């Protein structure tokens, strides 16, 4: 009775549950980015399962979770462009950021992800009696030039410095001051999602900088072409300008291939800001909050991406408008040439008509002359027979009738030919 997709789509709401944590834990979060190699993500997960003895995932899985020894768990998620591995282990000592969460992972697996580790974070959730000590001494682990921290969710504190330590990991220290059930897991997940989505959003920054340099060159070229277009309205010049503008349009479209990166960046930025808002931060005196840090350090980079994406859109619009204007001018020039050609043809037709009328008049005169000459010969012959008529008188009297008769015959012949040609054209049509 159900649609084939109902169950899978309904279960999607429960596919990525929050981590369920109790007490102090050490967490290591890795994001793997491999460009267009989509198959590598499942291959790496299967290799990890083989090396650690965990059950393999189902083919085509987008999420996976496993536990072992009761105190360790793995959460894997497949995203559109990347995959994440979250390792969690219960902490019973105070050797924070020591690598407890990943100490069971063979080195051979880390060698397989060489060159693909895009995000690496160590987090420590400190609960119970050790929480006050860790809070007071957070600077021994969070020792970057700028320390960021805030009270979050009303029952805890977060400290970080967004620097990569010598072990390749950045650090978040989370102090549990009475989290409710599952609240600690949700908080840690939001924190590593902020860092992961922030890095994914920043993937557009190198492309934006390169795009900005390319647009500087193209816009200078476009400005020169527009100046030439305005100062040299010539048919031959216009053809060359149209070709150059078309070339600029092609180069602009080639640059637009990176627009998907900017669209993804905007989506990741929205996720970052949404996760920060979910923290419900309160200021700790003397330390900037995560939201303030992002506004000062992350937002300008996103503005650069947006500005260059807008510049590209404006450039392509300007080129398209310039091409339309030039094509309009070329079309108007062609129409002007066509009008001049038609006017010349009209003058030629009129001249031909005048010549035709002149030829008709000459034809009437010539034919009449020949008819009258023949008539005169006949009359002289009759006069030789001593008939009672004056040949010259009769010849003079015949001039007008002969000319009129010849004119009528020529006009009738012309009309007959014209009617025949018109009928032939209608038949052909």
C-alpha positions in Angstrom: 0.0 0.0 0.0 2.9 2.4 0.8 5.0 4.2 -1.8 8.4 2.6 -2.3 10.2 5.7 -0.9 8.0 6.3 2.2 10.0 4.3 4.7 13.4 5.5 3.6 12.3 9.2 3.5 10.5 8.9 6.9 13.6 7.3 8.5 15.8 10.1 7.2 14.6 12.2 10.1 16.2 9.7 12.5 19.2 8.8 10.3 21.7 11.1 12.1 20.8 11.1 15.9 22.9 13.2 18.3 25.6 11.6 20.3 24.5 10.2 23.6 27.2 10.9 26.2 27.5 10.5 29.9 30.3 11.9 32.1 33.6 13.1 30.7 34.5 12.1 27.2 37.3 12.7 24.7 36.1 13.2 21.1 38.1 13.4 17.8 36.3 14.6 14.7 37.7 14.2 11.2 36.3 15.5 7.9 37.5 13.9 4.7 37.4 15.9 1.5 38.5 14.1 -1.7 37.2 16.4 -4.4 35.3 14.5 -7.1 36.3 11.0 -5.9 32.9 10.0 -4.3 33.7 6.4 -4.0 36.7 6.9 -1.6 34.5 7.7 1.3 32.8 4.3 1.6 36.1 2.6 0.8 37.8 4.4 3.8 35.0 3.4 6.1 35.2 -0.2 5.0 39.0 -0.2 5.5 38.5 1.2 9.0 36.0 -1.5 9.8 38.3 -4.2 8.5 41.3 -2.9 10.5 39.3 -2.5 13.8 37.0 -5.5 13.6 33.8 -3.5 13.4 30.9 -4.8 11.3 31.0 -3.4 7.7 28.4 -0.8 6.6 25.5 -1.6 4.3 26.4 -0.8 0.6 25.4 2.8 -0.3 25.1 3.9 3.4 25.1 7.6 4.2 25.5 7.1 8.0 27.0 4.5 10.2 27.4 4.0 14.0 29.2 1.4 16.0 30.3 0.8 19.6 32.9 -1.5 21.2 34.3 -2.1 24.7 31.2 -0.3 26.0 33.1 3.0 26.3 34.1 3.8 22.6 31.9 4.7 19.7 32.2 5.8 16.1 29.8 7.9 14.2 30.3 8.2 10.4 28.3 10.5 8.1 28.4 10.9 4.3 27.6 14.4 3.1 27.4 15.7 -0.4 31.1 16.7 -0.7 32.7 15.1 2.3 32.4 12.5 5.0 33.0 12.8 8.7 34.3 10.4 11.4 33.6 11.1 15.0 35.4 9.0 17.5 34.3 9.1 21.2 35.9 7.5 24.3 35.0 7.9 28.0 37.6 9.9 29.9 38.5 8.7 33.4 41.7 10.8 33.9 42.7 14.4 33.4 45.2 13.9 30.5 43.1 16.1 28.2 43.7 16.3 24.5 45.9 13.2 24.7 44.4 11.3 21.7 42.4 8.9 23.8 39.5 8.9 21.3 41.6 7.6 18.4 44.3 5.5 20.1 42.5 2.3 19.0 42.6 3.3 15.3 45.6 1.7 13.5 48.2 4.0 12.0 47.6 2.2 8.6 44.2 3.8 8.3 45.6 7.3 9.0 48.1 6.7 6.2 45.2 6.0 3.8 43.6 9.4 4.5 46.8 11.3 3.9 46.1 14.4 1.9 42.3 14.2 2.4 42.0 15.3 6.1 40.2 18.6 5.8 39.1 19.1 9.4 40.6 17.6 12.5 39.3 18.5 16.0 39.9 17.2 19.5 37.2 18.0 22.0 37.1 17.3 25.7 33.8 17.3 27.6 34.7 17.7 31.3 32.0 16.8 33.8 31.7 16.3 37.6 34.4 17.3 40.1 37.0 18.0 37.5 34.9 20.7 35.7 35.9 23.6 38.0 39.6 22.8 37.8 39.5 22.5 34.0 37.6 25.8 33.7 40.0 27.7 35.8 43.0 26.3 34.0 41.7 26.2 30.4 44.6 28.4 29.2 47.1 25.5 29.5 45.3 23.7 26.6 43.7 26.7 24.8 46.8 28.8 24.3 46.4 30.4 20.9 46.9 34.2 20.4 43.1 34.8 20.5 41.0 32.8 23.0 37.3 32.5 22.4 34.7 31.4 24.9 31.2 31.7 26.1 28.5 30.3 28.3 26.3 28.0 26.2 22.9 26.4 26.7 22.7 28.0 30.1 24.6 25.1 31.8 28.1 25.0 30.3 31.1 26.8 28.9 33.1 26.4 25.7 36.7 27.5 25.1 38.7 27.4 21.9 41.3 29.3 19.9 40.8 28.0 16.3 44.5 27.2 15.9 45.9 24.0 14.6 48.2 22.4 17.1 51.5 20.5 16.3 49.5 17.2 16.3 47.3 18.6 13.5 44.2 19.0 15.6 42.4 22.1 16.8 40.8 22.1 20.3 37.6 22.7 22.0 37.2 22.5 25.8 33.6 22.1 27.0 32.8 22.4 30.7 29.6 20.5 31.8 27.9 22.4 34.6 24.7 20.4 34.7 23.8 19.5 31.2 20.5 17.6 30.8 20.3 14.2 29.1 21.8 14.3 25.6 22.5 18.0 25.9 26.3 17.4 26.0 26.2 15.3 22.8 24.1 17.9 20.9 26.5 20.7 22.0 29.6 18.8 20.9 28.0 18.0 17.5 27.0 21.6 17.0 30.6 22.7 17.7 32.3 20.4 15.3 29.7 21.1 12.7 30.5 24.8 13.0 34.1 24.1 12.3 33.4 21.6 9.5 30.9 23.8 7.7 33.2 26.9 8.2 36.0 25.1 6.5 33.8 23.9 3.7 32.5 27.4 3.2 36.0 28.8 3.0 36.7 26.4 0.0 35.3 29.2 -2.1 37.8 31.8 -0.9 40.8 30.8 -3.1 38.4 30.5 -6.1 37.0 34.0 -5.2 40.5 35.5 -5.1 41.5 34.0 -8.4 38.1 35.1 -9.9 38.7 38.6 -8.7 42.1 38.8 -10.5 40.6 37.4 -13.7 37.7 39.8 -13.6 40.1 42.7 -13.2 41.6 41.8 -16.6 38.3 41.1 -18.3 36.7 44.3 -17.1 39.6 46.4 -18.4 39.2 44.7 -21.8 35.5 45.3 -21.7 36.0 49.0 -20.9 38.4 49.4 -23.9 35.9 47.7 -26.2 33.1 49.9 -25.0 35.2 53.0 -25.7 36.0 51.8 -29.2 32.4 50.9 -29.8 31.4 54.5 -28.8 34.1 56.3 -30.8 34.2 54.2 -34.1 30.7 53.6 -35.5 32.0 51.8 -38.6 30.6 48.6 -40.2 34.0 47.0 -40.6 35.0 48.0 -37.0 31.7 46.7 -35.6 32.2 43.3 -37.0 35.6 43.0 -35.2 34.1 44.4 -32.0 31.3 41.9 -32.1 33.8 39.1 -32.4 35.9 40.4 -29.5 32.8 40.8 -27.3 31.7 37.3 -28.1 35.1 36.1 -27.0 34.8 38.0 -23.7 31.4 36.4 -23.2 32.9 33.0 -23.6 35.6 33.7 -21.1 33.0 35.0 -18.7 31.0 31.8 -19.0 34.1 29.8 -18.4 34.6 31.7 -15.2 31.0 31.0 -14.2 31.8 27.3 -13.9 33.0 28.1 -10.4 29.6 29.5 -9.4 28.5 26.2 -7.9 31.3 26.6 -5.4 29.9 30.0 -4.3 26.4 28.6 -4.0 27.7 25.8 -1.8 29.7 28.3 0.2 26.5 30.3 0.9 24.7 27.2 2.0 27.5 26.2 4.4 27.7 29.8 5.8 24.0 29.6 6.6 24.6 26.3 8.5 27.4 27.9 10.4 25.3 30.8 11.5 22.4 28.6 12.4 24.6 26.3 14.6 26.1 29.4 16.4 22.6 30.7 17.1 21.6 27.3 18.5 24.4 27.7 21.2 22.5 30.5 22.9 25.8 32.1 23.9 26.3 34.4 26.9 29.4 36.5 27.3 32.3 35.6 29.6 33.9 38.9 30.6 37.2 39.6 28.7 36.7 36.8 26.1 35.0 37.2 22.7 32.1 34.9 22.0 32.1 32.4 19.1 29.6 34.6 17.2 31.8 37.7 17.6 34.9 35.8 16.5 33.1 34.5 13.4 31.7 38.0 12.6 35.2 39.5 12.6 37.2 36.6 11.0 34.8 34.5 9.0 32.2 37.0 7.7 34.7 39.1 5.7 35.9 36.0 3.8 32.3 35.2 2.9 31.7 38.8 1.9 34.7 38.5 -0.5 33.2 35.4 -2.0 29.8 37.1 -2.4 31.3 40.3 -3.8 33.3 38.5 -6.5 30.3 36.2 -7.4 28.2 39.4 -7.8 31.0 41.0 -9.9 31.0 37.9 -12.2 27.2 38.2 -12.6 27.4 41.9 -13.3 30.2 41.3 -15.8 28.3 38.7 -17.8 25.3 41.0 -17.8 27.3 43.9 -19.1 28.9 41.8 -21.8 25.4 40.5 -22.8 24.1 44.1 -22.9 27.1 45.3 -24.9 26.6 42.5 -27.4 22.9 43.3 -27.8 23.7 47.0 -28.3 26.3 46.2 -30.9 24.0 43.8 -32.7 21.3 46.4 -32.7 23.7 49.0 -34.2 24.8 46.4 -36.8 21.2 45.6 -37.6 20.4 49.3 -38.0 23.4 49.8 -40.3 22.3 46.8 -42.4 18.8 48.2 -42.6 20.2 51.5 -43.7 22.2 49.8 -46.4 19.1 47.8 -47.5 17.1 51.0 -47.7 19.8 52.6 -49.8 19.9 49.6 -52.0 16.1 49.6 -52.5 16.2 53.3 -53.2 18.8 52.7 -55.9 16.8 49.8 -57.3 13.7 52.1 -57.4 15.7 54.8 -59.3 16.9 52.1 -61.7 13.4 50.8 -62.2 12.1 54.3 -63.0 14.9 54.9 -65.4 14.1 51.6 -67.1 10.4 52.6 -67.3 11.3 56.0 -68.9 13.6 54.2 -71.4 10.8 51.7 -72.1 8.3 54.5 -72.8 10.9 56.1 -75.0 11.5 52.8 -76.8 7.8 52.3 -77.3 7.5 55.8 -78.8 10.4 55.1 -81.1 8.9 51.7 -82.0 5.6 53.3 -82.9 7.4 55.9 -85.1 9.6 53.3 -86.8 6.9 50.8 -87.5 4.6 53.6 -88.7 7.3 54.9 -91.0 7.8 51.5 -92.5 4.1 50.9 -92.9 3.6 54.3 -94.6 6.7 53.7 -96.8 5.2 50.4 -98.0 1.8 52.1 -98.5 3.4 54.8 -100.5 5.1 52.3 -102.8 1.7 50.6 -103.4 -0.1 53.9 -104.1 2.6 54.9 -106.6 2.0 51.6 -108.3 -1.7 52.2 -108.5 -1.1 55.8 -109.8 1.0 54.2 -112.7 -2.2 52.4 -113.7 -3.8 55.8 -114.2 -6.3 55.4 -111.3 -7.9 58.6 -110.3 -6.1 59.4 -107.0 -3.2 61.4 -105.8 -0.7 59.1 -104.0 0.9 61.9 -101.9 -2.5 63.1 -100.7 -3.6 59.6 -99.7 -0.3 58.9 -98.0 -0.7 62.1 -96.0 -4.2 61.2 -94.9 -3.1 57.7 -93.8 -0.4 59.0 -91.4 -2.6 59.5 -88.4 -4.6 56.3 -88.7 -1.5 54.2 -89.2 0.3 55.7 -86.2 -2.8 55.2 -84.0 -3.2 51.6 -85.2 0.4 50.8 -84.6 0.2 52.3 -81.1 -2.9 50.3 -80.2 -1.3 47.0 -81.5 1.8 47.6 -79.4 -0.2 48.4 -76.3 -2.4 45.3 -76.7 0.7 43.1 -77.2 2.3 44.6 -74.1 -0.8 43.9 -72.0 -1.1 40.3 -73.3 2.6 39.6 -72.3 2.1 41.2 -68.9 -1.0 39.1 -68.2 0.8 35.9 -69.3 3.8 36.6 -66.9 1.4 37.3 -64.0 -0.4 34.0 -64.5 2.9 32.1 -64.7 4.0 33.7 -61.4 0.7 32.6 -59.7 1.0 29.1 -61.0 4.6 28.9 -59.7 3.5 30.3 -56.3 
